[in-house]
Amino acid sequence: MNATQKNQRAFIAVTMMTVLAVTVVFMVYAALLGTYPGAEVTVNEMGGTIYYNSPDVGSDWTTTISIGNGTTWYARLNVSNTPSQNVSVTWTLEENNGTAWNTVSGPSPPTTNIQLTGANTAIYVTDWGTSSGNYDWSPDTKTAGTFRVKAVING
């Protein structure tokens, strides 16, 4: 290979490296020119309150109730600011031992599967959240004590 051919090859190599470098620079600029931030996303916290009712003592739905041991009583969860999605609600009975709330063992209430729509919703302790067949907590509270129902919503 003579000197001219060597110079031509060197020129081609330098030219290719230059083209490659310019291409990389354009790719970086293209990425920078193609970045667009989206609008704000606001995430709202769902609210909820447990209500109790005992038809045996003629009470309406209320946040607290005082009844005799073994008296029929029911619970429901009123939720607000809900997402529009399918959720499951797990219900747990807890008893206060004076310093902490402990889970009461025994029969398990049904897990509620419900479609939330974004509207305020009353969810009852049934398979589908309707009031018909609401779970009676009296078999789990035959002894005197302070109890509460806890609801955990999973999406």
Secondary structure, DSSP 8 states (H G I E B T S, - for coil): --HHHHHHHHHHHHHHHHHHHHHHHHHHHHHHHT------------EEEEEEE-GGGT--SBS-----TT---EEEEEEES--SSEEEEEEEEEEE-SSSEEE--SS----EEEE--SS-EEEESSSSS-STT----GGG--S-S-EEEEEEEE-
